[in-house]
Amino acid sequence: MDIVSIVGVIIALSLLIFLALKGYNLLIISLVVSVLIAITSGIQINEALTSNYIEGFVNFVANYFLIFFFGALFGKIMEDSGAATSIARGILKVTGKNSRLSVIVAIMVITGALTYGGVSLFVVVFTIMPIARPIFKEMNIPWPIFIGAAFLGSGTFTMTMLPGTPQIQNLIPINYLDTTATAAPIVGLVATVVVIPFGLWWLTREDKKYQANNLGYEETKGDDTFQGENKVTYPSFIVSVIPSIVLLVLLNVVKISIELSLALAVVTAGIMFYKKLDSPMKTFNVGAMNVAAPILNTSAVVGFGSVVSATVGFEMMQSAILSIPGHPLISFAVATNIIVGITGSASGGLGIALDTLGEHYATQVNPEALHRIASISSGGLDSLPHNGAVVTGLTVAGLTHKEGYKPVFWICCIAPLLALVAALITAFLIYG
């Protein structure tokens, strides 16, 4: 039964990835593969679904709903008011569009600034799309390069590495380790210094390959029917960044909870940009509903992960991981990557990893080092094809997995794993 259980987990994960690639909803396929896990592991199907799956699903919603909710509201206000676009245009003026590299850097900086400023990575792609498409078309840059540059800014260093980032992957360890959002800052900065140059090098290299094959924007643009809305007037750049500054100061200087920090940022943005909203009620209503897809998709894969964690196969894998020789941070990093890879969710997998392993490792290593390594590790193998943010980003960009997943894999899987190695070495040197 032990071997059958492990084989079942592998088949279920493979099926989850395959069906996600085919476009099936994660809520549906997470239930289907959970049943498969139950059958191959000797767990009653009813118990697997109504106990393990639902418990993981509900616990994630209970713990992180307010963060997702206020984050969705904040992002929608920034989007509809034109504040996010104003920030993007302000940054683009500085970086310029004089070369193909400057455009790639601009997309990275814009999405990075927005996500570090509190806008969810689920929202950022909607904001930058209308700005990026005409530039990429004008300069004949292959469109898949866009999704790679956008995820480099939103799905790597601002998601898990930079100290103080308000993204949920940096906040989850706080509840388990009693740390702060700025935990192990040097470790995070070293990882950032690794991931950015690598990402820019790979995107530039890939762009040259497209050029060598005479493939430009038109041949690679995918479905470009979504163009976004264009506002006539936008708030100034200085005014636009104030709500994000409020959020970062409250979280990292005043050190109040992320829920309250986000709520006050929402209030600040709502008051400042109320007159810029064409239909304030619609903005707030849609923003509130925007929480549904991200948190339901994430909770679904967390539910699947909870079923996996109840199997004999998972216990065997856990024992093997705990017995990995060397520094405890290495085995924890490996374990976290395996779990986020199974769940296809950085936040969901990180929660499971800390639930099942956090207490064991917290007694062995410095909690700040564990916080930062946990966060960085969550942003590695999470970005496999069944990841909810990956599916959303590619869909909004009008790209299929076949057209656009390659840059996502290199930027969001390979680059963070290389940065993780540098982060681990730095953590060893600083924290022992």
C-alpha positions, -999 to +999 in steps of 0.1 A: +000+000+000+029+024+007+043+021-028+007+023-043+001+055-022+033+072-036+024+062-071-011+075-066+003+109-055+025+111-085-003+101-109-027+126-092-002+154-095+005+146-131-032+145-138-037+178-120-010+195-142-023+179-174-059+190-168-048+225-158-029+227-191-061+218-208-079+246-191-101+228-166-111+247-135-089+240-104-120+236-082-132+207-103-099+189-109-087+193-073-117+173-062-112+147-089-076+141-081-084+141-044-107+111-050-079+094-068-055+100-039-081+085-015-085+054-036-048+047-040-040+054-003-068+034+013-087+065+026-125+065+025-136+089-002-161+106+021-135+111+047-110+125+022-134+150+008-155+160+038-127+159+063-092+163+048-101+184+017-127+206+033-105+211+065-076+224+044-099+245+022-117+261+051-087+267+072-069+286+044-100+308+039-104+314+076-067+324+080-062+345+049-096+357+036-092+393+049-058+396+033-071+385+000-103+406+004-086+439+013-059+432-013-085+427-040-103+459-031-070+479-030-060+466-064-093+474-080-094+510-066-058+515-079-068+501-112-101+519-118-089+552-106-060+552-130-035+554-101-018+521-111-015+532-147-001+566-136+026+548-116+033+526-146+036+556-169+058+575-145+082+546-142+082+541-180+092+578-185+123+571-163+133+537-179+123+548-214+117+527-244+148+534-264+158+497-266+143+463-263+161+458-230+148+490-216+113+479-224+118+446-206+133+464-176+104+488-176+078+460-174+097+444-146+101+476-126+065+486-131+050+452-120+076+451-092+067+485-079+030+478-080+033+444-062+057+458-036+032+486-032+005+461-022-013+454-055-019+417-059+000+399-087-034+387-098-043+423-106-010+437-119-012+420-153-046+437-160-030+471-153+001+468-174-014+450-204-029+481-221+004+499-217+026+471-228+008+458-260+013+490-281+049+493-271+057+456-279+039+460-312+057+492-320+091+477-313+082+443-327+091+424-295+077+389-292+047+389-269+057+359-247+086+381-235+060+403-219+046+376-196+081+367-186+091+403-178+058+409-159+062+378-138+099+387-131+086+418-115+055+405-097+062+368-091+098+366-078+117+392-057+087+413-047+066+382-039+090+364-016+125+380-013+124+417-006+121+424+031+089+442+040+068+431+009+031+430+017+025+400-005+010+370+013+039+347+008+060+370+030+033+372+056+023+336+062+055+327+082+048+355+107+019+336+124+041+305+128+074+320+137+065+353+155+087+372+131+081+404+110+077+411+073+113+424+073+128+391+086+164+383+074+167+413+051+202+406+039+192+370+029+163+384+009+184+411-008+210+386-019+183+364-035+170+395-053+205+404-066+206+369-081+171+366-096+170+400-114+201+397-135+194+361-143+158+369-154+169+398-175+197+378-191+173+349-200+146+372-214+172+390-236+186+357-247+151+344-256+143+376-274+174+372-296+163+336-304+129+349-316+147+375-338+170+349-353+139+330-363+123+361-377+095+360-351+082+393-339+051+406-322+026+398-349+036+361-351+035+357-313+008+381-301-017+354-292-053+366-285-051+404-283-088+411-279-084+423-244-071+458-244-083+472-210-099+505-204-083+539-212-091+568-188-090+603-201-073+617-169-051+601-143-040+612-109-004+624-107+024+600-100+031+615-066-005+613-055-008+578-070+019+563-048+006+577-015-017+547-007+011+522-013+034+543+009+008+543+036+005+505+034+043+499+036+048+523+064+019+509+085+032+473+079+069+478+083+074+509+104+043+511+126+042+473+125+005+468+127-012+437+112-013+432+075-051+430+076-054+465+093-026+479+071-044+468+039-078+481+053-064+515+060-047+516+026-081+508+010-097+537+030-068+560+020-071+551-017-109+552-016-109+588-001-081+601-024-094+586-056-132+586-051-137+614-077-115+595-102-138+565-101-164+565-129-187+543-108-175+540-072-201+515-063-192+493-092-155+495-083-161+484-047-185+457-057-163+442-084-132+446-061-150+427-034-160+399-058-124+398-073-114+380-041-134+349-052-112+334-080-078+338-063-088+326-029-111+297-041-084+284-065-057+286-039-080+270-012-088+242-037-052+233-042-046+236-004-075+212+000-059+188-024-026+192-005-043+184+027-056+151+012-020+143+001-006+151+035-030+125+051-016+097+030+010+071+039+030+081+008+033+117+021+045+104+055+072+084+038+082+114+017+082+136+049+105+111+067+128+110+038+130+148+037+136+151+074+165+127+071+183+148+044+218+153+056+233+188+062+218+220+075+181+219+085+174+248+062+183+227+032+158+200+040+131+225+048+137+243+015+135+210-003+103+201+015+086+234+008+094+232-029+080+197-031+048+208-013+042+240-033+049+220-064+022+194-055-003+221-046+006+245-074+003+274-049+031+293-031+008+306-004-012+273+000+018+251-001+037+273+023+009+271+048+009+233+046+047+231+049+047+253+080+017+234+095+033+200+091+070+209+095+073+244+110+073+233+146+101+208+140+124+232+123+116+262+144+135+246+173+166+240+151+173+272+132+170+310+137+133+320+131+142+350+109+163+328+086+136+302+085+110+328+077+130+342+047+140+307+034+104+295+038+091+325+018+117+322-010+112+284-012+075+289-017+082+308-049+101+281-067+082+250-079+049+266-072+048+280-107+041+247-124+014+248-151-015+242-126-006+274-106-037+297-104-017+329-110+001+314-140-033+303-155-047+338-149-017+356-162-015+336-194-053+339-200-053+377-196-022+380-218-040+360-245-014+333-245-018+295-243+005+274-221+022+262-253+028+299-264+037+315-230+046+290-203+083+286-212+093+321-200+071+316-169+090+284-161+124+299-165+116+332-147+094+318-119+108+283-113+145+282-124+155+318-114+140+316-079+157+282-073+191+297-082+183+326-059+174+301-032+208+285-033+224+320-028+199+327+000+208+295+018+245+302+016+239+337+030+217+324+058+244+298+068+270+326+070+249+350+090+228+328+112+249+297+114 
